[in-house]
Amino acid sequence: MAGTTLISVRVPDEVARRLGALAEATDRSKSYMAAQAIEEFIALHEWQVKAIRKGLAEAEAGKLAGHGEALKILKKWGRRGA
């Protein structure tokens, strides 16, 4: 099993209440629920940062789509609400 580290955070009372209610409803500890939330938050933001860095590197290398090409790609996606 991997090691663990204690992290202390302050959250608004309402967030603490909601965390407690969710932990109770799912029969999990508040610590478990908070750790899961942090893990999901980090995974999401790591992915976003990686994608942004990749896009910036491609832009710096001149790998950009022209306006017409971009419109063509967007048209393939269809229209929202149409």
N, CA, C and O atoms as CSV, one atom per row, in Angstrom:
chain,resi,resn,atom,element,x,y,z
A,1,MET,N,N,0.843,-1.185,0.000
A,1,MET,CA,C,0.000,0.000,0.000
A,1,MET,C,C,0.888,1.247,0.000
A,1,MET,O,O,1.901,1.306,0.697
A,2,ALA,N,N,0.495,2.216,-0.777
A,2,ALA,CA,C,1.260,3.461,-0.863
A,2,ALA,C,C,1.138,4.231,0.449
A,2,ALA,O,O,0.152,4.097,1.173
A,3,GLY,N,N,2.146,5.031,0.740
A,3,GLY,CA,C,2.112,5.850,1.945
A,3,GLY,C,C,1.079,6.946,1.826
A,3,GLY,O,O,0.578,7.235,0.739
A,4,THR,N,N,0.771,7.543,2.938
A,4,THR,CA,C,-0.185,8.647,2.951
A,4,THR,C,C,0.416,9.824,3.701
A,4,THR,O,O,1.322,9.665,4.519
A,5,THR,N,N,-0.107,11.009,3.404
A,5,THR,CA,C,0.316,12.240,4.057
A,5,THR,C,C,-0.920,12.970,4.546
A,5,THR,O,O,-1.916,13.064,3.828
A,6,LEU,N,N,-0.862,13.476,5.739
A,6,LEU,CA,C,-1.954,14.258,6.292
A,6,LEU,C,C,-1.886,15.673,5.730
A,6,LEU,O,O,-0.847,16.329,5.798
A,7,ILE,N,N,-2.994,16.130,5.180
A,7,ILE,CA,C,-3.112,17.497,4.675
A,7,ILE,C,C,-4.312,18.124,5.374
A,7,ILE,O,O,-5.391,17.533,5.418
A,8,SER,N,N,-4.127,19.290,5.906
A,8,SER,CA,C,-5.210,19.988,6.585
A,8,SER,C,C,-5.669,21.143,5.714
A,8,SER,O,O,-4.851,21.939,5.253
A,9,VAL,N,N,-6.966,21.239,5.485
A,9,VAL,CA,C,-7.506,22.337,4.677
A,9,VAL,C,C,-8.685,22.969,5.404
A,9,VAL,O,O,-9.391,22.312,6.168
A,10,ARG,N,N,-8.876,24.236,5.153
A,10,ARG,CA,C,-10.049,24.932,5.689
A,10,ARG,C,C,-11.041,25.103,4.552
A,10,ARG,O,O,-10.682,25.528,3.453
A,11,VAL,N,N,-12.275,24.772,4.825
A,11,VAL,CA,C,-13.347,24.926,3.842
A,11,VAL,C,C,-14.502,25.667,4.505
A,11,VAL,O,O,-14.615,25.662,5.731
A,12,PRO,N,N,-15.350,26.295,3.720
A,12,PRO,CA,C,-16.526,26.950,4.294
A,12,PRO,C,C,-17.396,25.926,5.043
A,12,PRO,O,O,-17.413,24.743,4.701
A,13,ASP,N,N,-18.102,26.391,6.049
A,13,ASP,CA,C,-18.957,25.511,6.851
A,13,ASP,C,C,-19.919,24.705,5.981
A,13,ASP,O,O,-20.140,23.519,6.229
A,14,GLU,N,N,-20.481,25.341,4.976
A,14,GLU,CA,C,-21.441,24.658,4.093
A,14,GLU,C,C,-20.782,23.509,3.342
A,14,GLU,O,O,-21.392,22.454,3.172
A,15,VAL,N,N,-19.562,23.697,2.896
A,15,VAL,CA,C,-18.844,22.625,2.197
A,15,VAL,C,C,-18.583,21.473,3.161
A,15,VAL,O,O,-18.742,20.310,2.790
A,16,ALA,N,N,-18.189,21.780,4.380
A,16,ALA,CA,C,-17.948,20.745,5.385
A,16,ALA,C,C,-19.233,19.980,5.687
A,16,ALA,O,O,-19.212,18.758,5.837
A,17,ARG,N,N,-20.345,20.698,5.777
A,17,ARG,CA,C,-21.634,20.050,6.024
A,17,ARG,C,C,-21.995,19.113,4.894
A,17,ARG,O,O,-22.415,17.979,5.126
A,18,ARG,N,N,-21.832,19.587,3.667
A,18,ARG,CA,C,-22.152,18.766,2.497
A,18,ARG,C,C,-21.252,17.546,2.413
A,18,ARG,O,O,-21.712,16.452,2.085
A,19,LEU,N,N,-19.969,17.729,2.708
A,19,LEU,CA,C,-19.039,16.605,2.710
A,19,LEU,C,C,-19.463,15.558,3.740
A,19,LEU,O,O,-19.467,14.359,3.458
A,20,GLY,N,N,-19.817,16.024,4.927
A,20,GLY,CA,C,-20.264,15.112,5.970
A,20,GLY,C,C,-21.514,14.353,5.569
A,20,GLY,O,O,-21.613,13.148,5.801
A,21,ALA,N,N,-22.470,15.049,4.967
A,21,ALA,CA,C,-23.716,14.414,4.532
A,21,ALA,C,C,-23.449,13.374,3.443
A,21,ALA,O,O,-24.025,12.286,3.461
A,22,LEU,N,N,-22.584,13.711,2.509
A,22,LEU,CA,C,-22.262,12.775,1.432
A,22,LEU,C,C,-21.517,11.562,1.972
A,22,LEU,O,O,-21.783,10.433,1.559
A,23,ALA,N,N,-20.593,11.788,2.883
A,23,ALA,CA,C,-19.847,10.684,3.487
A,23,ALA,C,C,-20.800,9.738,4.216
A,23,ALA,O,O,-20.688,8.517,4.105
A,24,GLU,N,N,-21.726,10.314,4.953
A,24,GLU,CA,C,-22.694,9.488,5.687
A,24,GLU,C,C,-23.591,8.709,4.721
A,24,GLU,O,O,-23.855,7.525,4.931
A,25,ALA,N,N,-24.052,9.371,3.673
A,25,ALA,CA,C,-24.948,8.721,2.709
A,25,ALA,C,C,-24.269,7.587,1.956
A,25,ALA,O,O,-24.925,6.627,1.550
A,26,THR,N,N,-22.968,7.693,1.769
A,26,THR,CA,C,-22.236,6.669,1.014
A,26,THR,C,C,-21.492,5.700,1.924
A,26,THR,O,O,-20.776,4.820,1.446
A,27,ASP,N,N,-21.658,5.860,3.224
A,27,ASP,CA,C,-20.997,5.017,4.219
A,27,ASP,C,C,-19.481,5.038,4.048
A,27,ASP,O,O,-18.814,4.007,4.136
A,28,ARG,N,N,-18.955,6.238,3.802
A,28,ARG,CA,C,-17.512,6.468,3.680
A,28,ARG,C,C,-17.104,7.522,4.685
A,28,ARG,O,O,-17.947,8.237,5.226
A,29,SER,N,N,-15.825,7.617,4.932
A,29,SER,CA,C,-15.350,8.667,5.834
A,29,SER,C,C,-15.226,9.983,5.072
A,29,SER,O,O,-15.105,9.998,3.847
A,30,LYS,N,N,-15.257,11.088,5.818
A,30,LYS,CA,C,-15.039,12.394,5.188
A,30,LYS,C,C,-13.645,12.450,4.580
A,30,LYS,O,O,-13.443,13.043,3.520
A,31,SER,N,N,-12.697,11.836,5.249
A,31,SER,CA,C,-11.322,11.816,4.743
A,31,SER,C,C,-11.253,11.104,3.394
A,31,SER,O,O,-10.598,11.582,2.468
A,32,TYR,N,N,-11.928,9.965,3.287
A,32,TYR,CA,C,-11.947,9.215,2.020
A,32,TYR,C,C,-12.573,10.062,0.917
A,32,TYR,O,O,-12.031,10.160,-0.184
A,33,MET,N,N,-13.718,10.672,1.220
A,33,MET,CA,C,-14.425,11.466,0.210
A,33,MET,C,C,-13.576,12.657,-0.232
A,33,MET,O,O,-13.510,12.963,-1.422
A,34,ALA,N,N,-12.927,13.330,0.719
A,34,ALA,CA,C,-12.088,14.476,0.375
A,34,ALA,C,C,-10.895,14.036,-0.462
A,34,ALA,O,O,-10.526,14.720,-1.417
A,35,ALA,N,N,-10.290,12.909,-0.117
A,35,ALA,CA,C,-9.145,12.404,-0.887
A,35,ALA,C,C,-9.564,12.074,-2.317
A,35,ALA,O,O,-8.828,12.357,-3.262
A,36,GLN,N,N,-10.736,11.480,-2.474
A,36,GLN,CA,C,-11.227,11.159,-3.816
A,36,GLN,C,C,-11.480,12.430,-4.619
A,36,GLN,O,O,-11.149,12.493,-5.803
A,37,ALA,N,N,-12.062,13.437,-3.984
A,37,ALA,CA,C,-12.334,14.707,-4.665
A,37,ALA,C,C,-11.037,15.376,-5.102
A,37,ALA,O,O,-10.946,15.895,-6.215
A,38,ILE,N,N,-10.044,15.366,-4.237
A,38,ILE,CA,C,-8.754,15.968,-4.578
A,38,ILE,C,C,-8.112,15.222,-5.727
A,38,ILE,O,O,-7.581,15.844,-6.647
A,39,GLU,N,N,-8.152,13.893,-5.692
A,39,GLU,CA,C,-7.571,13.078,-6.764
A,39,GLU,C,C,-8.225,13.393,-8.110
A,39,GLU,O,O,-7.528,13.567,-9.110
A,40,GLU,N,N,-9.552,13.467,-8.141
A,40,GLU,CA,C,-10.264,13.777,-9.384
A,40,GLU,C,C,-9.949,15.189,-9.868
A,40,GLU,O,O,-9.770,15.407,-11.066
A,41,PHE,N,N,-9.880,16.139,-8.957
A,41,PHE,CA,C,-9.547,17.521,-9.310
A,41,PHE,C,C,-8.157,17.590,-9.938
A,41,PHE,O,O,-7.967,18.233,-10.970
A,42,ILE,N,N,-7.192,16.928,-9.312
A,42,ILE,CA,C,-5.818,16.945,-9.817
A,42,ILE,C,C,-5.739,16.280,-11.186
A,42,ILE,O,O,-5.093,16.803,-12.094
A,43,ALA,N,N,-6.392,15.133,-11.339
A,43,ALA,CA,C,-6.362,14.432,-12.625
A,43,ALA,C,C,-6.921,15.308,-13.741
A,43,ALA,O,O,-6.348,15.374,-14.828
A,44,LEU,N,N,-8.028,15.974,-13.476
A,44,LEU,CA,C,-8.637,16.854,-14.477
A,44,LEU,C,C,-7.697,17.991,-14.857
A,44,LEU,O,O,-7.485,18.264,-16.038
A,45,HIS,N,N,-7.146,18.638,-13.864
A,45,HIS,CA,C,-6.306,19.802,-14.147
A,45,HIS,C,C,-4.947,19.409,-14.727
A,45,HIS,O,O,-4.374,20.163,-15.514
A,46,GLU,N,N,-4.433,18.265,-14.357
A,46,GLU,CA,C,-3.200,17.783,-14.995
A,46,GLU,C,C,-3.438,17.560,-16.481
A,46,GLU,O,O,-2.604,17.922,-17.311
A,47,TRP,N,N,-4.587,16.958,-16.818
A,47,TRP,CA,C,-4.933,16.718,-18.219
A,47,TRP,C,C,-5.049,18.046,-18.970
A,47,TRP,O,O,-4.538,18.178,-20.082
A,48,GLN,N,N,-5.712,19.018,-18.371
A,48,GLN,CA,C,-5.883,20.310,-19.035
A,48,GLN,C,C,-4.540,20.994,-19.272
A,48,GLN,O,O,-4.294,21.512,-20.361
A,49,VAL,N,N,-3.684,21.001,-18.277
A,49,VAL,CA,C,-2.372,21.643,-18.412
A,49,VAL,C,C,-1.565,20.944,-19.500
A,49,VAL,O,O,-0.916,21.603,-20.312
A,50,LYS,N,N,-1.601,19.619,-19.519
A,50,LYS,CA,C,-0.873,18.860,-20.545
A,50,LYS,C,C,-1.394,19.210,-21.942
A,50,LYS,O,O,-0.603,19.416,-22.863
A,51,ALA,N,N,-2.705,19.279,-22.101
A,51,ALA,CA,C,-3.296,19.606,-23.407
A,51,ALA,C,C,-2.941,21.030,-23.836
A,51,ALA,O,O,-2.662,21.274,-25.010
A,52,ILE,N,N,-2.951,21.954,-22.902
A,52,ILE,CA,C,-2.596,23.345,-23.215
A,52,ILE,C,C,-1.132,23.425,-23.637
A,52,ILE,O,O,-0.808,24.078,-24.628
A,53,ARG,N,N,-0.250,22.766,-22.894
A,53,ARG,CA,C,1.171,22.786,-23.248
A,53,ARG,C,C,1.418,22.165,-24.612
A,53,ARG,O,O,2.244,22.654,-25.382
A,54,LYS,N,N,0.701,21.085,-24.912
A,54,LYS,CA,C,0.847,20.444,-26.215
A,54,LYS,C,C,0.397,21.401,-27.319
A,54,LYS,O,O,1.061,21.535,-28.346
A,55,GLY,N,N,-0.732,22.060,-27.096
A,55,GLY,CA,C,-1.236,23.017,-28.081
A,55,GLY,C,C,-0.289,24.186,-28.277
A,55,GLY,O,O,-0.075,24.621,-29.409
A,56,LEU,N,N,0.278,24.698,-27.204
A,56,LEU,CA,C,1.235,25.798,-27.319
A,56,LEU,C,C,2.487,25.360,-28.076
A,56,LEU,O,O,3.014,26.112,-28.896
A,57,ALA,N,N,2.964,24.145,-27.801
A,57,ALA,CA,C,4.146,23.635,-28.501
A,57,ALA,C,C,3.860,23.490,-29.993
A,57,ALA,O,O,4.700,23.818,-30.830
A,58,GLU,N,N,2.665,22.994,-30.315
A,58,GLU,CA,C,2.300,22.867,-31.732
A,58,GLU,C,C,2.193,24.236,-32.395
A,58,GLU,O,O,2.615,24.406,-33.539
A,59,ALA,N,N,1.635,25.201,-31.692
A,59,ALA,CA,C,1.517,26.556,-32.246
A,59,ALA,C,C,2.895,27.160,-32.470
A,59,ALA,O,O,3.140,27.789,-33.500
A,60,GLU,N,N,3.803,26.970,-31.505
A,60,GLU,CA,C,5.155,27.495,-31.650
A,60,GLU,C,C,5.903,26.828,-32.802
A,60,GLU,O,O,6.795,27.428,-33.401
A,61,ALA,N,N,5.530,25.576,-33.110
A,61,ALA,CA,C,6.158,24.853,-34.217
A,61,ALA,C,C,5.475,25.171,-35.549
A,61,ALA,O,O,5.852,24.633,-36.590
A,62,GLY,N,N,4.467,26.051,-35.509
A,62,GLY,CA,C,3.785,26.447,-36.736
A,62,GLY,C,C,2.715,25.479,-37.191
A,62,GLY,O,O,2.231,25.583,-38.318
A,63,LYS,N,N,2.334,24.543,-36.344
A,63,LYS,CA,C,1.312,23.553,-36.708
A,63,LYS,C,C,-0.068,24.100,-36.351
A,63,LYS,O,O,-0.704,23.661,-35.393
A,64,LEU,N,N,-0.506,25.065,-37.143
A,64,LEU,CA,C,-1.788,25.708,-36.904
A,64,LEU,C,C,-2.725,25.468,-38.071
A,64,LEU,O,O,-2.290,25.388,-39.220
A,65,ALA,N,N,-4.011,25.353,-37.777
A,65,ALA,CA,C,-5.006,25.234,-38.834
A,65,ALA,C,C,-5.399,26.635,-39.273
A,65,ALA,O,O,-5.548,27.536,-38.448
A,66,GLY,N,N,-5.564,26.811,-40.566
A,66,GLY,CA,C,-6.037,28.090,-41.083
A,66,GLY,C,C,-7.513,28.266,-40.771
A,66,GLY,O,O,-8.181,27.329,-40.335
A,67,HIS,N,N,-8.014,29.467,-40.998
A,67,HIS,CA,C,-9.409,29.782,-40.697
A,67,HIS,C,C,-10.363,28.856,-41.447
A,67,HIS,O,O,-11.299,28.311,-40.861
A,68,GLY,N,N,-10.124,28.687,-42.720
A,68,GLY,CA,C,-10.989,27.836,-43.540
A,68,GLY,C,C,-10.980,26.389,-43.078
A,68,GLY,O,O,-12.023,25.739,-43.025
A,69,GLU,N,N,-9.810,25.896,-42.747
A,69,GLU,CA,C,-9.682,24.515,-42.267
A,69,GLU,C,C,-10.397,24.341,-40.924
A,69,GLU,O,O,-11.051,23.326,-40.684
A,70,ALA,N,N,-10.264,25.330,-40.067
A,70,ALA,CA,C,-10.927,25.268,-38.759
A,70,ALA,C,C,-12.446,25.260,-38.926
A,70,ALA,O,O,-13.137,24.508,-38.240
A,71,LEU,N,N,-12.968,26.085,-39.825
A,71,LEU,CA,C,-14.414,26.115,-40.068
A,71,LEU,C,C,-14.898,24.773,-40.608
A,71,LEU,O,O,-15.968,24.295,-40.232
A,72,LYS,N,N,-14.111,24.174,-41.487
A,72,LYS,CA,C,-14.462,22.874,-42.050
A,72,LYS,C,C,-14.580,21.818,-40.942
A,72,LYS,O,O,-15.513,21.015,-40.940
A,73,ILE,N,N,-13.645,21.826,-40.022
A,73,ILE,CA,C,-13.666,20.881,-38.900
A,73,ILE,C,C,-14.881,21.138,-38.012
A,73,ILE,O,O,-15.567,20.200,-37.606
A,74,LEU,N,N,-15.146,22.417,-37.709
A,74,LEU,CA,C,-16.288,22.747,-36.862
A,74,LEU,C,C,-17.607,22.332,-37.502
A,74,LEU,O,O,-18.514,21.885,-36.799
A,75,LYS,N,N,-17.731,22.469,-38.805
A,75,LYS,CA,C,-18.957,22.071,-39.496
A,75,LYS,C,C,-19.202,20.569,-39.375
A,75,LYS,O,O,-20.352,20.130,-39.344
A,76,LYS,N,N,-18.139,19.783,-39.306
A,76,LYS,CA,C,-18.286,18.338,-39.144
A,76,LYS,C,C,-18.914,18.010,-37.782
A,76,LYS,O,O,-19.604,17.000,-37.645
A,77,TRP,N,N,-18.678,18.854,-36.788
A,77,TRP,CA,C,-19.220,18.623,-35.451
A,77,TRP,C,C,-20.715,18.890,-35.390
A,77,TRP,O,O,-21.389,18.425,-34.470
A,78,GLY,N,N,-21.245,19.635,-36.359
A,78,GLY,CA,C,-22.661,19.952,-36.362
A,78,GLY,C,C,-22.964,21.204,-35.575
A,78,GLY,O,O,-22.068,21.874,-35.062
A,79,ARG,N,N,-24.238,21.503,-35.492
A,79,ARG,CA,C,-24.674,22.712,-34.792
A,79,ARG,C,C,-25.418,22.332,-33.527
A,79,ARG,O,O,-26.215,21.395,-33.518
A,80,ARG,N,N,-25.153,23.059,-32.472
A,80,ARG,CA,C,-25.849,22.827,-31.206
A,80,ARG,C,C,-27.235,23.454,-31.299
A,80,ARG,O,O,-27.382,24.602,-31.718
A,81,GLY,N,N,-28.233,22.699,-30.909
A,81,GLY,CA,C,-29.597,23.228,-30.863
A,81,GLY,C,C,-30.263,23.330,-32.223
A,81,GLY,O,O,-31.365,23.869,-32.327
A,82,ALA,N,N,-29.619,22.827,-33.266
A,82,ALA,CA,C,-30.218,22.945,-34.609
A,82,ALA,C,C,-31.088,21.766,-34.915
A,82,ALA,O,O,-31.672,21.694,-35.997
